Amino acid sequence: MGSAFPFEEDESFDRKVKRMADEELLEFWEESQLLENMLNAGAGTNRYVLSPEYERAILNELFLRRTRQLQTAPDTGQR
């Protein structure tokens, strides 16, 4: 598991996301979802949302990476 502050503080979150490895990025996203769900379950509400901008940046980067993989993969007719 990564450290709580693995990046320079003045670096934008979008740039941080681009530097993360695929597995690290997926783990970060999954942990943020788990934390959000735990906060909401403990409070008995759905009012806690951990920055939609973070989720947008992560999901956009994952989508971009997957699109690039599909574009550069040899066409085997299976996807």
Chimera marker file (.cmm) of the C-alpha trace (Angstrom):
<marker_set name="trace">
<marker id="1" x="0.000" y="0.000" z="0.000" r="1" g="1" b="0" radius="0.5"/>
<marker id="2" x="1.258" y="3.485" z="-0.793" r="1" g="1" b="0" radius="0.5"/>
<marker id="3" x="2.037" y="6.255" z="1.606" r="1" g="1" b="0" radius="0.5"/>
<marker id="4" x="-0.458" y="8.956" z="2.449" r="1" g="1" b="0" radius="0.5"/>
<marker id="5" x="1.599" y="11.677" z="0.729" r="1" g="1" b="0" radius="0.5"/>
<marker id="6" x="3.455" y="10.092" z="-2.189" r="1" g="1" b="0" radius="0.5"/>
<marker id="7" x="3.584" y="13.303" z="-4.261" r="1" g="1" b="0" radius="0.5"/>
<marker id="8" x="4.829" y="16.840" z="-4.091" r="1" g="1" b="0" radius="0.5"/>
<marker id="9" x="2.213" y="19.078" z="-2.495" r="1" g="1" b="0" radius="0.5"/>
<marker id="10" x="2.178" y="21.652" z="-5.278" r="1" g="1" b="0" radius="0.5"/>
<marker id="11" x="1.509" y="19.079" z="-7.983" r="1" g="1" b="0" radius="0.5"/>
<marker id="12" x="-2.046" y="18.977" z="-9.364" r="1" g="1" b="0" radius="0.5"/>
<marker id="13" x="-4.134" y="15.900" z="-8.689" r="1" g="1" b="0" radius="0.5"/>
<marker id="14" x="-4.572" y="15.298" z="-12.436" r="1" g="1" b="0" radius="0.5"/>
<marker id="15" x="-0.792" y="15.164" z="-12.836" r="1" g="1" b="0" radius="0.5"/>
<marker id="16" x="-0.469" y="12.832" z="-9.855" r="1" g="1" b="0" radius="0.5"/>
<marker id="17" x="-3.028" y="10.486" z="-11.396" r="1" g="1" b="0" radius="0.5"/>
<marker id="18" x="-1.111" y="10.365" z="-14.674" r="1" g="1" b="0" radius="0.5"/>
<marker id="19" x="2.047" y="9.299" z="-12.821" r="1" g="1" b="0" radius="0.5"/>
<marker id="20" x="0.409" y="6.412" z="-10.954" r="1" g="1" b="0" radius="0.5"/>
<marker id="21" x="0.815" y="2.858" z="-12.200" r="1" g="1" b="0" radius="0.5"/>
<marker id="22" x="-2.399" y="1.124" z="-13.303" r="1" g="1" b="0" radius="0.5"/>
<marker id="23" x="-2.708" y="-1.073" z="-10.215" r="1" g="1" b="0" radius="0.5"/>
<marker id="24" x="-1.871" y="1.828" z="-7.900" r="1" g="1" b="0" radius="0.5"/>
<marker id="25" x="-4.526" y="3.988" z="-9.546" r="1" g="1" b="0" radius="0.5"/>
<marker id="26" x="-7.164" y="1.263" z="-9.308" r="1" g="1" b="0" radius="0.5"/>
<marker id="27" x="-6.270" y="0.633" z="-5.657" r="1" g="1" b="0" radius="0.5"/>
<marker id="28" x="-6.503" y="4.348" z="-4.872" r="1" g="1" b="0" radius="0.5"/>
<marker id="29" x="-9.926" y="4.571" z="-6.513" r="1" g="1" b="0" radius="0.5"/>
<marker id="30" x="-11.195" y="1.438" z="-4.747" r="1" g="1" b="0" radius="0.5"/>
<marker id="31" x="-9.979" y="2.681" z="-1.366" r="1" g="1" b="0" radius="0.5"/>
<marker id="32" x="-11.637" y="6.067" z="-1.874" r="1" g="1" b="0" radius="0.5"/>
<marker id="33" x="-14.923" y="4.314" z="-2.706" r="1" g="1" b="0" radius="0.5"/>
<marker id="34" x="-14.600" y="2.094" z="0.364" r="1" g="1" b="0" radius="0.5"/>
<marker id="35" x="-13.896" y="5.090" z="2.601" r="1" g="1" b="0" radius="0.5"/>
<marker id="36" x="-16.859" y="7.005" z="1.205" r="1" g="1" b="0" radius="0.5"/>
<marker id="37" x="-19.162" y="3.999" z="1.738" r="1" g="1" b="0" radius="0.5"/>
<marker id="38" x="-17.897" y="3.491" z="5.298" r="1" g="1" b="0" radius="0.5"/>
<marker id="39" x="-18.466" y="7.163" z="6.153" r="1" g="1" b="0" radius="0.5"/>
<marker id="40" x="-21.990" y="7.050" z="4.772" r="1" g="1" b="0" radius="0.5"/>
<marker id="41" x="-22.813" y="3.744" z="6.482" r="1" g="1" b="0" radius="0.5"/>
<marker id="42" x="-21.546" y="5.049" z="9.825" r="1" g="1" b="0" radius="0.5"/>
<marker id="43" x="-23.584" y="8.227" z="9.476" r="1" g="1" b="0" radius="0.5"/>
<marker id="44" x="-26.646" y="6.442" z="8.092" r="1" g="1" b="0" radius="0.5"/>
<marker id="45" x="-26.727" y="8.762" z="5.102" r="1" g="1" b="0" radius="0.5"/>
<marker id="46" x="-25.412" y="9.272" z="1.576" r="1" g="1" b="0" radius="0.5"/>
<marker id="47" x="-24.316" y="12.857" z="2.112" r="1" g="1" b="0" radius="0.5"/>
<marker id="48" x="-20.571" y="12.198" z="2.220" r="1" g="1" b="0" radius="0.5"/>
<marker id="49" x="-18.941" y="12.449" z="-1.189" r="1" g="1" b="0" radius="0.5"/>
<marker id="50" x="-15.156" y="12.460" z="-1.446" r="1" g="1" b="0" radius="0.5"/>
<marker id="51" x="-14.569" y="15.077" z="-4.118" r="1" g="1" b="0" radius="0.5"/>
<marker id="52" x="-16.240" y="14.260" z="-7.430" r="1" g="1" b="0" radius="0.5"/>
<marker id="53" x="-13.279" y="15.958" z="-9.155" r="1" g="1" b="0" radius="0.5"/>
<marker id="54" x="-10.962" y="13.229" z="-7.842" r="1" g="1" b="0" radius="0.5"/>
<marker id="55" x="-13.236" y="10.491" z="-9.073" r="1" g="1" b="0" radius="0.5"/>
<marker id="56" x="-13.597" y="12.198" z="-12.458" r="1" g="1" b="0" radius="0.5"/>
<marker id="57" x="-9.823" y="12.501" z="-12.844" r="1" g="1" b="0" radius="0.5"/>
<marker id="58" x="-9.248" y="8.862" z="-11.903" r="1" g="1" b="0" radius="0.5"/>
<marker id="59" x="-11.989" y="7.464" z="-14.132" r="1" g="1" b="0" radius="0.5"/>
<marker id="60" x="-10.936" y="9.653" z="-17.070" r="1" g="1" b="0" radius="0.5"/>
<marker id="61" x="-7.357" y="8.428" z="-16.754" r="1" g="1" b="0" radius="0.5"/>
<marker id="62" x="-8.436" y="4.779" z="-16.504" r="1" g="1" b="0" radius="0.5"/>
<marker id="63" x="-10.649" y="5.238" z="-19.579" r="1" g="1" b="0" radius="0.5"/>
<marker id="64" x="-7.817" y="6.903" z="-21.497" r="1" g="1" b="0" radius="0.5"/>
<marker id="65" x="-5.376" y="4.122" z="-20.625" r="1" g="1" b="0" radius="0.5"/>
<marker id="66" x="-7.826" y="1.391" z="-21.594" r="1" g="1" b="0" radius="0.5"/>
<marker id="67" x="-8.611" y="3.132" z="-24.882" r="1" g="1" b="0" radius="0.5"/>
<marker id="68" x="-4.897" y="3.341" z="-25.671" r="1" g="1" b="0" radius="0.5"/>
<marker id="69" x="-4.471" y="-0.354" z="-24.865" r="1" g="1" b="0" radius="0.5"/>
<marker id="70" x="-7.283" y="-1.293" z="-27.220" r="1" g="1" b="0" radius="0.5"/>
<marker id="71" x="-5.950" y="0.951" z="-29.986" r="1" g="1" b="0" radius="0.5"/>
<marker id="72" x="-2.429" y="-0.472" z="-29.796" r="1" g="1" b="0" radius="0.5"/>
<marker id="73" x="-3.423" y="-4.115" z="-29.308" r="1" g="1" b="0" radius="0.5"/>
<marker id="74" x="-3.205" y="-6.376" z="-32.342" r="1" g="1" b="0" radius="0.5"/>
<marker id="75" x="-6.636" y="-7.039" z="-33.820" r="1" g="1" b="0" radius="0.5"/>
<marker id="76" x="-7.428" y="-10.652" z="-32.936" r="1" g="1" b="0" radius="0.5"/>
<marker id="77" x="-11.173" y="-10.239" z="-33.316" r="1" g="1" b="0" radius="0.5"/>
<marker id="78" x="-11.609" y="-10.844" z="-29.565" r="1" g="1" b="0" radius="0.5"/>
<marker id="79" x="-12.292" y="-8.029" z="-27.114" r="1" g="1" b="0" radius="0.5"/>
<link id1="1" id2="2" r="1" g="1" b="0" radius="0.2"/>
<link id1="2" id2="3" r="1" g="1" b="0" radius="0.2"/>
<link id1="3" id2="4" r="1" g="1" b="0" radius="0.2"/>
<link id1="4" id2="5" r="1" g="1" b="0" radius="0.2"/>
<link id1="5" id2="6" r="1" g="1" b="0" radius="0.2"/>
<link id1="6" id2="7" r="1" g="1" b="0" radius="0.2"/>
<link id1="7" id2="8" r="1" g="1" b="0" radius="0.2"/>
<link id1="8" id2="9" r="1" g="1" b="0" radius="0.2"/>
<link id1="9" id2="10" r="1" g="1" b="0" radius="0.2"/>
<link id1="10" id2="11" r="1" g="1" b="0" radius="0.2"/>
<link id1="11" id2="12" r="1" g="1" b="0" radius="0.2"/>
<link id1="12" id2="13" r="1" g="1" b="0" radius="0.2"/>
<link id1="13" id2="14" r="1" g="1" b="0" radius="0.2"/>
<link id1="14" id2="15" r="1" g="1" b="0" radius="0.2"/>
<link id1="15" id2="16" r="1" g="1" b="0" radius="0.2"/>
<link id1="16" id2="17" r="1" g="1" b="0" radius="0.2"/>
<link id1="17" id2="18" r="1" g="1" b="0" radius="0.2"/>
<link id1="18" id2="19" r="1" g="1" b="0" radius="0.2"/>
<link id1="19" id2="20" r="1" g="1" b="0" radius="0.2"/>
<link id1="20" id2="21" r="1" g="1" b="0" radius="0.2"/>
<link id1="21" id2="22" r="1" g="1" b="0" radius="0.2"/>
<link id1="22" id2="23" r="1" g="1" b="0" radius="0.2"/>
<link id1="23" id2="24" r="1" g="1" b="0" radius="0.2"/>
<link id1="24" id2="25" r="1" g="1" b="0" radius="0.2"/>
<link id1="25" id2="26" r="1" g="1" b="0" radius="0.2"/>
<link id1="26" id2="27" r="1" g="1" b="0" radius="0.2"/>
<link id1="27" id2="28" r="1" g="1" b="0" radius="0.2"/>
<link id1="28" id2="29" r="1" g="1" b="0" radius="0.2"/>
<link id1="29" id2="30" r="1" g="1" b="0" radius="0.2"/>
<link id1="30" id2="31" r="1" g="1" b="0" radius="0.2"/>
<link id1="31" id2="32" r="1" g="1" b="0" radius="0.2"/>
<link id1="32" id2="33" r="1" g="1" b="0" radius="0.2"/>
<link id1="33" id2="34" r="1" g="1" b="0" radius="0.2"/>
<link id1="34" id2="35" r="1" g="1" b="0" radius="0.2"/>
<link id1="35" id2="36" r="1" g="1" b="0" radius="0.2"/>
<link id1="36" id2="37" r="1" g="1" b="0" radius="0.2"/>
<link id1="37" id2="38" r="1" g="1" b="0" radius="0.2"/>
<link id1="38" id2="39" r="1" g="1" b="0" radius="0.2"/>
<link id1="39" id2="40" r="1" g="1" b="0" radius="0.2"/>
<link id1="40" id2="41" r="1" g="1" b="0" radius="0.2"/>
<link id1="41" id2="42" r="1" g="1" b="0" radius="0.2"/>
<link id1="42" id2="43" r="1" g="1" b="0" radius="0.2"/>
<link id1="43" id2="44" r="1" g="1" b="0" radius="0.2"/>
<link id1="44" id2="45" r="1" g="1" b="0" radius="0.2"/>
<link id1="45" id2="46" r="1" g="1" b="0" radius="0.2"/>
<link id1="46" id2="47" r="1" g="1" b="0" radius="0.2"/>
<link id1="47" id2="48" r="1" g="1" b="0" radius="0.2"/>
<link id1="48" id2="49" r="1" g="1" b="0" radius="0.2"/>
<link id1="49" id2="50" r="1" g="1" b="0" radius="0.2"/>
<link id1="50" id2="51" r="1" g="1" b="0" radius="0.2"/>
<link id1="51" id2="52" r="1" g="1" b="0" radius="0.2"/>
<link id1="52" id2="53" r="1" g="1" b="0" radius="0.2"/>
<link id1="53" id2="54" r="1" g="1" b="0" radius="0.2"/>
<link id1="54" id2="55" r="1" g="1" b="0" radius="0.2"/>
<link id1="55" id2="56" r="1" g="1" b="0" radius="0.2"/>
<link id1="56" id2="57" r="1" g="1" b="0" radius="0.2"/>
<link id1="57" id2="58" r="1" g="1" b="0" radius="0.2"/>
<link id1="58" id2="59" r="1" g="1" b="0" radius="0.2"/>
<link id1="59" id2="60" r="1" g="1" b="0" radius="0.2"/>
<link id1="60" id2="61" r="1" g="1" b="0" radius="0.2"/>
<link id1="61" id2="62" r="1" g="1" b="0" radius="0.2"/>
<link id1="62" id2="63" r="1" g="1" b="0" radius="0.2"/>
<link id1="63" id2="64" r="1" g="1" b="0" radius="0.2"/>
<link id1="64" id2="65" r="1" g="1" b="0" radius="0.2"/>
<link id1="65" id2="66" r="1" g="1" b="0" radius="0.2"/>
<link id1="66" id2="67" r="1" g="1" b="0" radius="0.2"/>
<link id1="67" id2="68" r="1" g="1" b="0" radius="0.2"/>
<link id1="68" id2="69" r="1" g="1" b="0" radius="0.2"/>
<link id1="69" id2="70" r="1" g="1" b="0" radius="0.2"/>
<link id1="70" id2="71" r="1" g="1" b="0" radius="0.2"/>
<link id1="71" id2="72" r="1" g="1" b="0" radius="0.2"/>
<link id1="72" id2="73" r="1" g="1" b="0" radius="0.2"/>
<link id1="73" id2="74" r="1" g="1" b="0" radius="0.2"/>
<link id1="74" id2="75" r="1" g="1" b="0" radius="0.2"/>
<link id1="75" id2="76" r="1" g="1" b="0" radius="0.2"/>
<link id1="76" id2="77" r="1" g="1" b="0" radius="0.2"/>
<link id1="77" id2="78" r="1" g="1" b="0" radius="0.2"/>
<link id1="78" id2="79" r="1" g="1" b="0" radius="0.2"/>
</marker_set>
